[in-house]
């Protein structure tokens, strides 16, 4: 009997060892996903309602693990209620779990071999969560052994597998007091430094850029103009949260900089006030409103309404707010204001209500010439960029430069040197092909602009599209994607399409076929391309296809 107990203990330990690799695989995946959603349950909730999220949660392994968990719960209920123990049944239960874990290990090793493991970035918060996972997991294992709970090993392992996202969010919840303490301490220090630094009042001219899209592009445009003659600090890449901005203020901001250009995003109404306190801006820009992140705000009207939380501060402090007049959802919150002082409306149409406006004269040879008017100043400008939305964004940039007392002649010279930001849209020539890298941004307007560009290329170029899908569109997601594919199919813009994600892949194909798109032109890879091509890569998951293509075609 004693030998039997020893062998049982050995077998249970073997199960724990076999569970380690799948455990760390699941832990790595869910930590990566939750980190990508900034540890926010509201953003994670939107994710799990997508096909991608549902597939991650409710896949074949989830079904098997849930079935096994229910099975073992029933078995152990019978075992304890009737005090029945049968060695034959024990071996059946054990073997089922043993071979399931073996299969899981093979699957994970296959993922590792194919380099398909998603790994989170090591940050202070991630290290804290991992520490909690190890410490609390160690206590659980200690009491598991001390109280001789080996009979629950099947239920324990399966429960951890199934509840991994819940466990991570639970650890995230219990770590919030420490996280919020450190977070508030850093933010308050940044606010204090921004308003009253030890070395004397910081004299930077601070510029704040926000809204649904084009934030990063216009930040790069404006910064590249200002830094031609003055030291300019800007937020790196798309790091636009209160923590990343406050860290930048504390670690980089000093009196050698004349300008500080910050891109910021807020997911809740109170966060907007917090962000402007961190940097204490004078100039504010609302670039463009769209359906992205509508899941968090429920409607475009709410996005516009909540973004105008800054309005009172602008008027009270005599700051300046530049507002893109494109969205019809802006009209109501603006017209509700009795005082339009310091509100600068801009767009590319001639409307009496607009303060700054441009009109495209012509576009040729990758250059755009347009007229501009603001504060009784009328002039013409030329940029080495095309597309309407670039002119829209540069309209408020010119207005801002005028308010910063830059001379028109200097602005013209700076604009002629303006280039597409490396972190944003870039055009790469590779052999006979032209590669368009738009993996940094994705919006309906931006995608349609690039698709319209396809029409400017001669028929000797094949037009190919590598596309990720747009997330955080809530109930409007299907209609927005459907409108995009209708444009592609009916206007015969694209010759071949490669889908690099799967939330709406099945729907995409059905829509394209419905609108007479040839199924043979829905491709799986770029290896077979031999004709002269223009290839557009859209959004994050298209980046790996671009990198692979460049690597294989050096």
C-alpha positions in Angstrom: 0.0 0.0 0.0 2.9 2.4 0.9 4.5 1.7 -2.5 1.2 2.5 -4.2 1.0 5.8 -2.4 4.6 6.6 -3.4 3.9 5.8 -7.1 0.7 7.9 -7.0 2.7 10.8 -5.6 5.3 10.4 -8.3 2.6 10.3 -11.0 1.0 13.5 -9.7 4.3 15.3 -9.7 4.8 14.1 -13.3 1.5 15.7 -14.2 2.6 19.0 -12.6 5.8 18.9 -14.6 4.0 18.2 -17.9 1.6 21.1 -17.1 4.5 23.6 -16.8 5.2 24.3 -20.5 1.5 24.7 -21.5 1.0 26.8 -18.4 3.7 29.3 -19.4 2.5 29.3 -23.0 -1.0 30.3 -21.8 0.4 32.8 -19.3 2.6 34.4 -22.0 -0.2 34.6 -24.5 -2.7 36.2 -22.1 -0.2 38.5 -20.5 0.7 39.7 -24.0 -2.9 40.2 -24.9 -3.9 42.0 -21.7 -0.7 44.2 -21.9 -1.7 45.1 -25.5 -5.0 46.3 -24.1 -3.1 48.3 -21.4 -4.4 46.1 -18.6 -7.9 47.6 -19.1 -10.9 45.4 -18.8 -13.0 47.7 -21.0 -10.6 47.3 -23.9 -10.1 43.6 -23.2 -13.9 43.1 -23.2 -14.1 44.6 -26.7 -11.4 42.2 -27.8 -13.2 39.0 -26.5 -16.2 39.9 -28.6 -14.2 39.8 -31.8 -13.7 36.6 -33.7 -10.1 36.7 -32.7 -10.9 37.0 -29.1 -13.6 34.3 -29.2 -11.2 32.0 -30.9 -8.5 32.7 -28.3 -11.0 31.9 -25.5 -13.3 29.3 -26.9 -11.0 27.0 -29.0 -10.8 23.3 -29.1 -8.5 23.2 -26.1 -11.0 25.2 -24.1 -13.8 22.7 -25.0 -11.6 19.7 -24.1 -10.4 21.2 -20.8 -14.0 22.2 -19.9 -15.2 18.7 -20.7 -12.4 17.1 -18.6 -13.0 19.5 -15.7 -16.7 18.6 -15.6 -15.9 14.9 -15.9 -13.4 15.0 -13.1 -15.7 17.0 -10.9 -18.4 14.3 -11.4 -15.9 11.5 -10.7 -14.6 13.1 -7.5 -18.2 13.9 -6.3 -19.0 10.2 -6.6 -15.6 9.2 -5.0 -16.1 11.4 -1.9 -19.8 10.9 -1.5 -19.7 7.1 -1.7 -16.0 6.7 -0.6 -15.3 4.5 -3.6 -11.8 3.9 -4.8 -10.9 1.7 -7.7 -7.3 1.4 -9.0 -8.5 0.6 -12.5 -10.6 3.8 -12.7 -7.7 5.8 -11.2 -5.4 4.7 -14.0 -8.1 5.7 -16.6 -8.4 9.1 -15.1 -4.7 9.5 -14.8 -4.0 8.4 -18.4 -6.6 10.7 -19.8 -4.9 13.7 -18.2 -1.4 12.4 -18.9 -2.0 12.1 -22.6 -3.9 15.4 -22.9 -0.9 17.2 -21.3 1.4 15.3 -23.7 -0.6 16.6 -26.7 -0.6 20.1 -25.2 3.2 20.0 -24.9 3.6 18.8 -28.5 1.4 21.7 -29.6 3.4 24.3 -27.6 6.7 22.9 -28.9 5.4 23.1 -32.4 4.5 26.8 -31.7 7.9 27.4 -30.4 9.6 25.8 -33.4 7.5 28.0 -35.7 8.3 31.1 -33.6 4.6 31.7 -33.0 4.9 32.4 -29.3 3.5 35.8 -28.3 5.7 37.4 -25.6 4.8 40.4 -23.5 7.3 43.2 -23.0 9.0 43.2 -19.7 7.9 46.3 -17.8 7.6 47.0 -14.1 3.9 46.2 -14.1 4.5 42.9 -15.9 7.2 41.9 -13.4 4.8 42.7 -10.5 2.1 40.4 -12.0 4.6 37.6 -12.6 5.9 38.0 -9.1 2.4 37.7 -7.7 1.8 34.7 -10.0 4.9 32.9 -8.7 4.5 33.9 -5.0 0.8 33.0 -4.8 1.3 30.0 -7.0 4.1 28.8 -4.6 1.8 29.2 -1.6 -0.9 27.2 -3.4 1.5 24.4 -4.2 2.9 24.4 -0.7 -0.6 23.9 0.9 -1.4 21.5 -1.9 1.4 19.2 -0.8 1.0 19.9 3.0 -2.7 19.1 3.1 -2.3 16.1 0.8 -4.7 17.4 -1.9 -3.2 15.4 -4.7 -6.6 14.0 -5.4 -7.5 17.5 -6.7 -4.6 17.7 -9.1 -6.7 17.2 -12.2 -9.2 19.8 -11.2 -6.5 22.3 -10.1 -4.5 22.1 -13.4 -7.6 22.3 -15.6 -9.0 25.2 -13.6 -5.8 27.2 -13.9 -5.7 26.6 -17.7 -9.3 27.6 -18.2 -9.3 30.6 -15.9 -5.9 32.1 -16.9 -7.3 35.5 -18.1 -9.4 35.7 -14.9 -6.4 34.9 -12.7 -4.3 37.5 -14.4 -7.0 40.2 -14.0 -7.4 39.1 -10.4 -3.7 39.6 -9.8 -3.9 42.9 -11.7 -6.8 43.9 -9.4 -5.0 43.1 -6.1 -1.9 44.9 -7.4 -3.8 48.1 -8.2 -3.1 49.8 -4.9 0.6 49.6 -5.4 0.3 50.3 -9.2 -1.9 53.4 -8.5 0.4 54.6 -5.8 3.4 54.5 -8.1 1.3 55.8 -11.0 -0.1 58.8 -9.0 3.3 59.6 -7.5 4.9 59.7 -11.0 2.0 61.7 -12.5 1.9 64.2 -9.6 5.7 64.6 -10.0 5.3 65.3 -13.7 2.5 67.8 -13.0 4.6 69.6 -10.4 7.6 69.7 -12.7 5.5 70.9 -15.6 4.0 73.8 -13.6 6.8 74.7 -11.2 10.1 73.0 -11.8 13.0 73.4 -9.4 15.2 75.1 -12.0 12.6 77.8 -12.6 9.5 78.0 -14.8 9.8 75.8 -17.9 9.3 78.1 -20.8 8.5 75.5 -23.5 5.7 76.1 -25.9 3.6 73.0 -25.4 1.4 71.5 -28.1 -1.1 68.7 -27.5 -2.5 66.4 -30.3 -5.4 64.0 -29.9 -8.5 62.4 -31.4 -9.2 59.1 -33.2 -6.6 59.0 -36.0 -3.8 61.0 -37.8 -2.4 61.9 -34.3 1.0 60.3 -34.9 1.4 61.6 -38.5 0.6 65.2 -37.6 2.8 65.1 -34.5 5.7 64.0 -36.8 4.9 66.7 -39.4 4.8 69.5 -36.9 7.8 68.3 -35.0 9.9 68.0 -38.2 9.1 71.7 -39.0 9.8 73.0 -35.5 13.0 71.0 -35.0 14.6 72.5 -38.1 15.5 75.6 -36.1 14.7 74.9 -32.5 15.2 72.1 -30.0 11.9 70.1 -30.0 10.8 67.3 -27.7 8.1 65.0 -28.9 6.4 61.8 -27.5 8.1 58.8 -29.1 6.2 56.6 -31.6 2.6 56.1 -30.4 3.4 56.1 -26.7 0.5 58.4 -25.6 -0.7 57.2 -22.2 -0.5 59.2 -19.0 2.4 57.1 -17.7 4.5 57.3 -20.8 3.9 61.1 -21.2 4.6 61.7 -17.5 7.8 59.6 -17.7 8.9 61.8 -20.7 8.2 65.0 -18.7 10.3 63.7 -15.8 13.2 62.2 -17.7 13.6 64.4 -20.8 11.8 67.7 -20.5 14.2 70.6 -19.7 14.8 74.2 -20.6 17.0 73.4 -23.7 13.8 72.6 -25.5 11.7 75.4 -27.0 8.8 73.2 -28.0 7.2 70.1 -26.6 4.8 68.3 -28.9 2.8 65.5 -27.3 0.4 63.0 -28.8 -2.1 61.8 -26.3 -5.2 59.5 -26.1 -7.8 59.2 -23.4 -10.4 56.4 -23.1 -12.5 58.0 -20.4 -13.7 61.6 -19.8 -11.7 62.3 -16.7 -8.5 61.0 -18.3 -8.5 64.0 -20.7 -8.2 66.5 -17.8 -5.5 64.4 -16.2 -3.4 64.4 -19.4 -3.5 68.1 -19.9 -2.5 68.7 -16.3 0.6 66.5 -16.9 1.9 68.7 -19.7 0.0 72.0 -19.2 -0.3 72.8 -22.9 -1.2 76.1 -24.5 -2.0 74.8 -28.0 -4.5 71.9 -28.5 -5.4 70.0 -31.6 -8.3 67.7 -32.4 -7.3 66.0 -35.6 -10.1 63.8 -36.8 -13.0 61.9 -35.3 -14.0 58.4 -36.5 -15.4 55.1 -35.3 -12.2 53.7 -33.8 -12.6 53.2 -30.0 -16.3 53.7 -30.3 -16.7 50.6 -28.1 -15.3 52.7 -25.2 -17.4 55.8 -25.8 -20.6 54.1 -27.3 -21.1 56.7 -29.9 -19.3 59.4 -32.0 -21.4 62.0 -30.3 -20.0 60.9 -26.9 -16.5 61.0 -28.3 -17.0 64.5 -29.5 -18.7 65.6 -26.3 -16.1 64.1 -24.0 -13.2 65.4 -26.0 -14.7 68.8 -25.5 -14.0 68.5 -21.8 -11.0 70.5 -22.5 -13.1 73.5 -23.9 -13.6 75.2 -20.5 -9.8 75.0 -19.7 -9.0 76.5 -23.2 -11.3 79.5 -22.7 -10.4 80.0 -19.0 -6.6 79.9 -19.6 -6.6 81.8 -22.9 -5.2 78.7 -24.7 -5.9 77.9 -28.4 -7.8 74.9 -29.7 -7.6 73.8 -33.3 -10.5 71.7 -34.4 -11.0 69.6 -37.6 -14.4 70.6 -38.9 -14.8 67.4 -41.0 -17.0 65.4 -38.6 -20.7 66.3 -38.4 -20.6 65.2 -34.8 -18.5 68.3 -34.0 -21.3 70.7 -34.9 -23.5 70.2 -31.9 -20.9 70.4 -29.1 -19.4 73.4 -30.7 -22.6 75.3 -31.4 -23.6 74.7 -27.8 -20.7 77.0 -26.7 -21.6 80.6 -26.2 -18.0 81.7 -26.5 -16.0 80.5 -29.5 -13.0 82.6 -28.4 -9.7 80.8 -29.1 -11.4 78.0 -31.1 -9.8 77.7 -34.5 -11.8 75.6 -37.1 -9.9 74.3 -40.1 -10.7 72.2 -43.2 -10.2 72.3 -46.9 -13.6 73.7 -48.0 -14.6 77.3 -48.4 -17.1 77.8 -45.5 -17.7 81.1 -43.7 -17.5 79.3 -40.3 -14.0 78.1 -40.9 -11.0 80.1 -39.6 -8.2 78.3 -41.5 -8.9 76.7 -44.8 -7.1 75.3 -47.8 -8.0 74.4 -51.3 -6.1 72.0 -53.5 -4.9 73.6 -56.8 -3.3 70.6 -58.4 -1.5 67.3 -57.6 1.3 66.0 -59.9 4.7 64.3 -59.7 4.1 63.4 -56.1 3.6 67.0 -55.1 0.6 69.0 -54.1 0.0 72.7 -54.6 -2.8 74.4 -52.5 -4.0 77.8 -51.5 -4.3 78.8 -47.9 -6.0 81.5 -45.9 -6.0 82.4 -42.2 -6.2 85.7 -40.3 -6.3 87.8 -43.4 -3.2 86.0 -44.7 -3.6 84.4 -48.1 -0.8 82.4 -49.8 0.0 79.3 -51.8 2.1 76.4 -50.6 3.6 73.3 -52.1 4.4 70.0 -50.4 6.1 66.8 -51.4 3.1 64.8 -50.4 -0.2 63.9 -52.0 -3.7 63.0 -50.7 -6.3 65.3 -49.4 -5.9 64.3 -45.7 -2.3 65.5 -45.7 -3.4 68.9 -46.9 -6.1 68.9 -44.1 -3.5 68.2 -41.5 -1.0 70.7 -42.9 -3.7 73.4 -42.9 -3.8 73.6 -39.1 0.0 73.1 -38.9 0.4 76.3 -41.0 -2.2 78.1 -38.8 -0.3 77.0 -35.7 3.0 78.2 -37.2 1.5 81.6 -37.9 0.3 81.8 -34.3 3.8 80.9 -33.2 5.0 83.9 -35.2 6.8 82.0 -37.9 7.2 83.9 -41.2 5.3 82.7 -44.2 8.5 82.5 -46.3 10.0 80.2 -43.6 6.9 78.1 -43.4 7.0 77.6 -47.2 10.7 76.5 -47.0 10.0 74.1 -44.2 7.1 72.5 -46.0 9.1 71.9 -49.1 11.5 69.8 -46.9 8.6 67.9 -45.3 8.7 64.2 -45.7 6.5 61.3 -44.8 7.4 60.2 -41.3 9.5 57.0 -41.1 7.2 55.7 -38.3 4.1 56.3 -40.4 3.3 55.9 -44.1 6.4 55.1 -46.2 6.9 54.1 -49.8 9.7 51.6 -50.5 11.1 50.7 -53.9 12.2 47.0 -54.1 13.4 45.9 -57.5 10.5 46.6 -59.9 8.0 46.7 -57.1 6.7 49.6 -55.0 5.9 48.7 -51.4 3.6 51.0 -49.4 4.1 50.6 -45.6 0.9 51.7 -43.8 1.3 49.3 -40.9 1.5 52.1 -38.3 -2.0 53.5 -38.8 -5.3 52.1 -40.0 -8.6 53.9 -40.5 -11.3 53.8 -43.1 -10.4 57.2 -44.5 -6.7 56.4 -44.6 -7.2 53.1 -46.3 -9.5 54.6 -49.0 -6.9 57.3 -49.6 -4.2 54.7 -50.4 -6.6 52.7 -52.5 -7.4 55.8 -54.5 -3.6 56.2 -55.1 -3.7 52.8 -56.9 -5.6 54.5 -59.7 -2.6 56.8 -60.4 -0.4 53.9 -61.3 -0.4 52.6 -64.9 -1.8 49.3 -65.9 1.7 47.8 -66.1 1.6 47.6 -62.3 -0.4 44.9 -60.5 -2.1 46.3 -57.4 -1.9 44.1 -54.4 -3.3 44.6 -50.9 -2.1 42.9 -47.7 -4.7 43.7 -45.1 -5.3 43.4 -41.4 -8.8 44.2 -40.0 -9.8 47.3 -38.1 -10.6 46.7 -34.4 -12.6 48.5 -31.7 -15.5 49.5 -34.1 -18.2 47.7 -32.0 -21.5 47.2 -33.8 -20.4 49.3 -36.8 -17.5 47.0 -37.6 -19.3 44.8 -40.1 -20.8 47.7 -42.1 -17.5 49.6 -42.2 -15.6 46.6 -43.5 -18.3 45.8 -45.9 -18.2 49.4 -47.4 -14.4 49.0 -47.8 -14.8 45.7 -49.7 -17.6 47.0 -51.8 -15.4 49.9 -53.0 -12.5 47.5 -53.7 -14.7 45.0 -55.7 -17.0 47.4 -57.6 -14.2 49.9 -58.6 -11.8 47.0 -59.5 -9.1 48.8 -57.6 -7.1 45.8 -56.4 -5.8 42.8 -58.5 -4.9 40.5 -55.6 -5.6 40.5 -51.8 -3.9 38.7 -48.9 -5.7 38.6 -45.6 -3.3 38.5 -42.7 -5.9 38.2 -39.9 -9.1 36.4 -39.5 -11.8 38.3 -37.6 -13.7 39.0 -40.8 -11.8 36.9 -43.3 -14.7 34.6 -44.1 -17.1 37.7 -44.5 -14.5 39.5 -46.6 -14.3 36.6 -49.1 -18.1 36.2 -49.2 -18.5 39.9 -49.9 -15.8 40.0 -52.6 -17.3 37.0 -54.4 -20.7 38.5 -54.1 -19.4 41.6 -56.0 -17.7 39.4 -58.7 -14.2 39.5 -57.4 -12.2 36.5 -58.7 -11.5 33.9 -56.0 -8.2 33.1 -57.6 -7.0 36.6 -56.7 -7.4 36.0 -53.0 -3.8 34.8 -52.3 -2.1 33.2 -49.3 1.5 34.6 -49.6 3.6 37.0 -51.7 6.1 34.4 -52.9 4.5 33.9 -56.4 4.7 37.6 -57.4 6.6 38.0 -60.6 4.9 40.9 -62.3 5.7 44.5 -61.6 3.5 45.4 -58.6 2.4 48.1 -56.1 1.8 46.4 -52.8 0.0 48.1 -49.9 0.6 46.7 -46.4 -2.1 47.8 -44.0 -2.0 47.7 -40.1 0.1 45.8 -37.6 -0.3 42.2 -38.7 0.7 43.1 -42.2 4.1 44.2 -40.9 5.5 40.6 -40.7 4.6 40.1 -44.4 6.4 43.3 -45.3 9.5 42.3 -43.3 9.5 38.8 -44.7 9.2 40.1 -48.3 12.1 42.6 -47.8 14.2 39.9 -46.2 13.6 37.5 -49.1 14.1 40.2 -51.8 17.2 42.0 -50.6 
